[in-house]
C-alpha cells in the first residue's frame, strides 16, 4: 500500500468550496445531468464490488451453510465472536499481527526518511538517478518473485547468507522454517521491497521546501549538516507525521499477501497473522462464518484506527486525509 | 561561499557510502539469482554460485521460456494487465471528473460513499462468496472487475483535475461545449502525466497480483504468471513440474529451473521499467508538490 501514501498526501490539499443556495440546486442538477451520467458506471462498480460484500458480512452472525445461502442459514447472534474471544489460536494470531506490524513501523519507518534526506544531499545527478532507479525497482516486483529471491538467498543449502554463516564457522539456519527467525525475514524483506519506494513521498516533500531558506542559512554560516537538521527535516516533519499516522491506521494489516507467499505450517506459530488466518480458516477449512467474524473484527478495528488517526492529524498538524 | 570543511567531507563520503550500500543491498539478491540461472548446473547444485556466475549456460533459461505453461501464463497475465488497465483507467478518470465538482448537489455524499470503501471492506470471505454467486470463479473477469477503481488512485486524478485552471473550462463553456466534450477534449489531454502514472500503478497491480488468482482461479489453463511462479517457487523440490523437467534434461537442476523461472518472470518488468521510471517519478512529483 505504499503507493497510497503518496496519493493520500495529495488529498491534504484543501480546496475552497463554493457555496450554492437552494434555489439554484435544480438548475445545477439539470444543466449538469451529463456529469451525473459519468458517475453511473463508478457507482455501479461501488455497489456491486464494494457494498455487496459488506452485505455478505451478515454471515458472521450466522452458522452459514453454502447450500442454504444468506437467507436460509441459521442465525446465531454473537456466537462466532464468542468463539473468537475464547480461541487460543486467535490470540496467538492477534499477537503475531501486532508484533510484525509494530516491528515494521519501528524498524522500517525511519529508513525512507533517511534515504530521502541523504539523496537530497547528493549533488552528482548521475549517481542520484542511478541509486533512485535501483532502489525503486523492488517495489515493482511481486511478492512471489521476492519470496523466490529470498528463499534462494537464505536457503540452508547453498544460499549466500548461509554460505557466509558457515564460512564464519556457524551452522546453517533454515530462516523460512524457524519460528525464531521467521518474523525477522518478514520484516526484512518488506523493508527490502518498499524502503526505496517509500522515500518518494519524502523526496517530493523536500522538493517543496523553499530554496530561500537554504540561502539564508548558508549566509548565516550553517553547514550542510546543520541545514539538513534545521531546515530539511523540520520542513518535511508534517509529512512525516501524516504518513506515520496513516501507517498506524493499518496496524492490523501486517502483510497478508507477503506472508502467504512465505510461510508454511511450521511457522504458523510465529507468522500466522489475522489476514492469513482468515484465508486458512475460511477457504481452507470452509469455516465461512467464523472467518468472516474474524475479518469483521479486523475491519472494525482498522476503521476505528483510521478515523482516530485522521482526527489526530487534524489536531496535530491541521491536515487531514479527507 | 561556504568552504568545504573536514566535517563536510566526512558527511559527503558517509552519505555516498550509505546510498551505495542501499543500492548494492537491492541488487545483491537479484545478482545472485541471475547467476544461478545462467551458471553451470554442477556449480549451482554444489552451492558454489555467489554474486557472479560460475561457468555459463543458457540451456535452463531456454528450457524455461520455451515451456508451454510458462508462455501460456505470460499470455494470461498480459491479457489481464492490458484489458484491466485500460478499463480501470477509463473508469477511474471518468468517475474522478464529476467528483472534482464539489459545488454540485449530492456530490459530497457520493464522495463519502467512495471514501468509506477505503476504510471498511467486506473481507476475504464475503468477496469470495460474491464471486461465486456471480459465477466468476475460474473466470478471468474475477481478476479485473473488482479492481477497476482504486479510490486512492481516483483521488489523485481528482486533485489533479482540481489543480487545472478553471478558466479553461469556463471559456469552453462559453463556446457552448458540454461537460462530456470538456472532459474528453480538454481535461483528459491535459492530464496525461497523471493518467500515465496511475495507469502504471494499475498495470503493476494486475501484473503482480497473485492473491486474487489464488482465491478465484484453480483451472490450470487460466493461471496467470504469478500463480504459475508460486507453484514453482513454493513447492520446493516436490513440484512435479520441476522434477519432471529435471529428468528430461541432463544439464538442468530443480534449483536452476527455479532461478531461471524467477529471472524470466522479472524480464518483462525490467524491459519496461527504465521507460516507465521517468514517467512515474515525474508524475508522482507533479502530484505531490503542487498541494
HADDOCK unambig.tbl for C-alpha pairs under 7 A between the chains (distance, minus, plus):
assign (segid A and resid 4 and name CA) (segid B and resid 152 and name CA) 6.03 0.50 0.50
assign (segid A and resid 7 and name CA) (segid B and resid 152 and name CA) 6.30 0.50 0.50
assign (segid A and resid 7 and name CA) (segid B and resid 153 and name CA) 6.92 0.50 0.50
assign (segid A and resid 7 and name CA) (segid B and resid 156 and name CA) 5.60 0.50 0.50
assign (segid A and resid 8 and name CA) (segid B and resid 152 and name CA) 6.95 0.50 0.50
assign (segid A and resid 9 and name CA) (segid B and resid 288 and name CA) 6.62 0.50 0.50
assign (segid A and resid 10 and name CA) (segid B and resid 156 and name CA) 6.62 0.50 0.50
assign (segid A and resid 10 and name CA) (segid B and resid 287 and name CA) 6.67 0.50 0.50
assign (segid A and resid 10 and name CA) (segid B and resid 288 and name CA) 5.58 0.50 0.50
assign (segid A and resid 10 and name CA) (segid B and resid 291 and name CA) 6.07 0.50 0.50
assign (segid A and resid 13 and name CA) (segid B and resid 291 and name CA) 4.82 0.50 0.50
assign (segid A and resid 17 and name CA) (segid B and resid 102 and name CA) 6.75 0.50 0.50
assign (segid A and resid 17 and name CA) (segid B and resid 103 and name CA) 6.67 0.50 0.50
assign (segid A and resid 18 and name CA) (segid B and resid 103 and name CA) 5.85 0.50 0.50
assign (segid A and resid 19 and name CA) (segid B and resid 103 and name CA) 6.76 0.50 0.50
assign (segid A and resid 20 and name CA) (segid B and resid 103 and name CA) 6.68 0.50 0.50
assign (segid A and resid 25 and name CA) (segid B and resid 105 and name CA) 6.43 0.50 0.50
assign (segid A and resid 28 and name CA) (segid B and resid 104 and name CA) 6.79 0.50 0.50
assign (segid A and resid 29 and name CA) (segid B and resid 105 and name CA) 6.85 0.50 0.50
assign (segid A and resid 34 and name CA) (segid B and resid 179 and name CA) 6.59 0.50 0.50
assign (segid A and resid 34 and name CA) (segid B and resid 180 and name CA) 6.91 0.50 0.50
assign (segid A and resid 35 and name CA) (segid B and resid 98 and name CA) 5.38 0.50 0.50
assign (segid A and resid 35 and name CA) (segid B and resid 179 and name CA) 6.56 0.50 0.50
assign (segid A and resid 36 and name CA) (segid B and resid 98 and name CA) 6.85 0.50 0.50
assign (segid A and resid 38 and name CA) (segid B and resid 94 and name CA) 6.24 0.50 0.50
assign (segid A and resid 38 and name CA) (segid B and resid 95 and name CA) 6.25 0.50 0.50
assign (segid A and resid 39 and name CA) (segid B and resid 95 and name CA) 5.36 0.50 0.50
assign (segid A and resid 39 and name CA) (segid B and resid 98 and name CA) 6.89 0.50 0.50
assign (segid A and resid 42 and name CA) (segid B and resid 91 and name CA) 6.61 0.50 0.50
assign (segid A and resid 42 and name CA) (segid B and resid 95 and name CA) 5.77 0.50 0.50
assign (segid A and resid 49 and name CA) (segid B and resid 146 and name CA) 5.56 0.50 0.50
assign (segid A and resid 50 and name CA) (segid B and resid 117 and name CA) 6.52 0.50 0.50
assign (segid A and resid 50 and name CA) (segid B and resid 121 and name CA) 6.82 0.50 0.50
assign (segid A and resid 53 and name CA) (segid B and resid 122 and name CA) 4.80 0.50 0.50
assign (segid A and resid 53 and name CA) (segid B and resid 126 and name CA) 5.00 0.50 0.50
assign (segid A and resid 53 and name CA) (segid B and resid 127 and name CA) 5.34 0.50 0.50
assign (segid A and resid 53 and name CA) (segid B and resid 130 and name CA) 6.52 0.50 0.50
assign (segid A and resid 54 and name CA) (segid B and resid 121 and name CA) 6.25 0.50 0.50
assign (segid A and resid 54 and name CA) (segid B and resid 122 and name CA) 4.25 0.50 0.50
assign (segid A and resid 56 and name CA) (segid B and resid 122 and name CA) 6.89 0.50 0.50
assign (segid A and resid 56 and name CA) (segid B and resid 126 and name CA) 4.92 0.50 0.50
assign (segid A and resid 57 and name CA) (segid B and resid 122 and name CA) 6.10 0.50 0.50
assign (segid A and resid 57 and name CA) (segid B and resid 126 and name CA) 6.26 0.50 0.50
assign (segid A and resid 118 and name CA) (segid B and resid 15 and name CA) 5.88 0.50 0.50
assign (segid A and resid 131 and name CA) (segid B and resid 23 and name CA) 5.83 0.50 0.50
assign (segid A and resid 134 and name CA) (segid B and resid 23 and name CA) 6.02 0.50 0.50
assign (segid A and resid 134 and name CA) (segid B and resid 26 and name CA) 6.97 0.50 0.50
assign (segid A and resid 135 and name CA) (segid B and resid 23 and name CA) 6.02 0.50 0.50
assign (segid A and resid 135 and name CA) (segid B and resid 26 and name CA) 6.29 0.50 0.50
assign (segid A and resid 140 and name CA) (segid B and resid 204 and name CA) 6.58 0.50 0.50
assign (segid A and resid 142 and name CA) (segid B and resid 208 and name CA) 4.84 0.50 0.50
assign (segid A and resid 144 and name CA) (segid B and resid 226 and name CA) 6.53 0.50 0.50
assign (segid A and resid 144 and name CA) (segid B and resid 229 and name CA) 6.99 0.50 0.50
assign (segid A and resid 144 and name CA) (segid B and resid 230 and name CA) 5.88 0.50 0.50
assign (segid A and resid 145 and name CA) (segid B and resid 262 and name CA) 6.13 0.50 0.50
assign (segid A and resid 148 and name CA) (segid B and resid 233 and name CA) 5.57 0.50 0.50
assign (segid A and resid 148 and name CA) (segid B and resid 262 and name CA) 6.82 0.50 0.50
assign (segid A and resid 149 and name CA) (segid B and resid 29 and name CA) 5.98 0.50 0.50
assign (segid A and resid 149 and name CA) (segid B and resid 30 and name CA) 6.97 0.50 0.50
assign (segid A and resid 149 and name CA) (segid B and resid 33 and name CA) 6.59 0.50 0.50
assign (segid A and resid 153 and name CA) (segid B and resid 29 and name CA) 6.42 0.50 0.50
assign (segid A and resid 157 and name CA) (segid B and resid 47 and name CA) 6.74 0.50 0.50
assign (segid A and resid 158 and name CA) (segid B and resid 46 and name CA) 6.89 0.50 0.50
assign (segid A and resid 158 and name CA) (segid B and resid 47 and name CA) 3.80 0.50 0.50
assign (segid A and resid 158 and name CA) (segid B and resid 48 and name CA) 6.86 0.50 0.50
assign (segid A and resid 159 and name CA) (segid B and resid 47 and name CA) 6.96 0.50 0.50
assign (segid A and resid 160 and name CA) (segid B and resid 50 and name CA) 6.17 0.50 0.50
assign (segid A and resid 192 and name CA) (segid B and resid 26 and name CA) 6.86 0.50 0.50
assign (segid A and resid 204 and name CA) (segid B and resid 285 and name CA) 5.52 0.50 0.50
assign (segid A and resid 204 and name CA) (segid B and resid 288 and name CA) 6.15 0.50 0.50
assign (segid A and resid 204 and name CA) (segid B and resid 289 and name CA) 5.95 0.50 0.50
assign (segid A and resid 205 and name CA) (segid B and resid 289 and name CA) 6.59 0.50 0.50
assign (segid A and resid 208 and name CA) (segid B and resid 289 and name CA) 5.70 0.50 0.50
assign (segid A and resid 218 and name CA) (segid B and resid 2 and name CA) 6.94 0.50 0.50
assign (segid A and resid 221 and name CA) (segid B and resid 2 and name CA) 6.86 0.50 0.50
assign (segid A and resid 257 and name CA) (segid B and resid 211 and name CA) 6.48 0.50 0.50
assign (segid A and resid 282 and name CA) (segid B and resid 125 and name CA) 6.45 0.50 0.50
assign (segid A and resid 288 and name CA) (segid B and resid 125 and name CA) 6.47 0.50 0.50
assign (segid A and resid 292 and name CA) (segid B and resid 125 and name CA) 5.97 0.50 0.50
assign (segid A and resid 295 and name CA) (segid B and resid 123 and name CA) 5.66 0.50 0.50
assign (segid A and resid 299 and name CA) (segid B and resid 120 and name CA) 5.85 0.50 0.50
assign (segid A and resid 299 and name CA) (segid B and resid 121 and name CA) 6.60 0.50 0.50
assign (segid A and resid 303 and name CA) (segid B and resid 119 and name CA) 5.45 0.50 0.50
assign (segid A and resid 303 and name CA) (segid B and resid 120 and name CA) 5.97 0.50 0.50
assign (segid A and resid 306 and name CA) (segid B and resid 119 and name CA) 7.00 0.50 0.50
